Amino acid sequence: QKMARPLRLLSIGRSRAAFSGHQWPCCRAMVSVPGFQPPGAEVSEWDVVAEARELALRSAELGSADGWVKFEDRALRHCGTLRGEEIVKVLYACTVAKRRPKRLLAKIAQEIPDKLPQFDAAGLCVCLHTFAQMRSREEKLFTAVTRRLLHPDQRSQLLPAHITSLLYSHARALLSDRGLVRFA
């Protein structure tokens, strides 16, 4: 396998749903079904994940940028309410579509450190991979995520694919982390 596709290698949660040759990441018990809401979750007026998935599919098929500007504006307004698994899916859709919504990426980079407990190891690896693919050097984000994953309480979640993804993401973003290198 090429290193350019670590997202396909990561096993995220217990289920996967494919679209257009890519693996759609699902975090923990989240089922990738349009409109699915976990028990106790509020039903929102706008399904950010479904729209991101639709735009990614449309972009992959047509190479079109239509809709991404509007999506970014709407996503920025709802960014504070996104849960960890939704953030992972939105970032993954941006990677698949090869789109770089700069304002949305900057906002999500600020949101992730505050929501770290909502992510599993694979979801955090997907987040860093997206930022690395977009050549977005968010040092605070990379540091916070790496510290979280290398914390002794979290290390049991790490698989070799996660370590490989973390190393790849840091190298791609031209960032270095001594703790990660020592651990690897």
C-alpha positions, 0 to 999 in steps of 0.5 A: 500500500502507498503511504498516500492512502493511510485513511483507507488503512485505518480501521475506524470504529467497528463499521465502515461504509464505502462511497466512490471507492473510499472508506467513510470513517465511522467513529465508535458506535456511530452508524453511517446512515443519513439522518441517524442520530445517536440516542439523546442527540438533538435533531439539527435543522441541517445535516452537515455530514450528509451535505459534506458527503454529497459535495465530496461525491459530486466533486469526485465525480464532476470535479465541480466546486459548486456548493463548497463556498455555501457549505463552508459558510453554513458549516462555520455558523454550526461549527461549535455544535459539531460533535467529534464524529461529525468533524471527522466526517466533514474533514474526510469529505474535504480530503476526498473532494480535494477541497481546502476550505481555509476558514472552516479548517482554521475554525475546526483546528480551534475546536478539536482541542476542546473536544478531544474526549469525543474522538477515538484514536483513529478519528484523531488520526483522520483529522491530522491526516486531513490537515497534513493533506491540505498542507495546513500547519496547525502546530497547536492542533498537532501538538494537542492531538499528539499529546492526547494520543501519547498519554499513558491512558490513551496508548492502549488505543494506538495501533501500528496504523495509527502511529504510521498515520501520525508520523506521516501527517507530521512529516507531510505538514513539516512538523516534528514531535520528539515524543512521537519519534521516541514512541515510534 
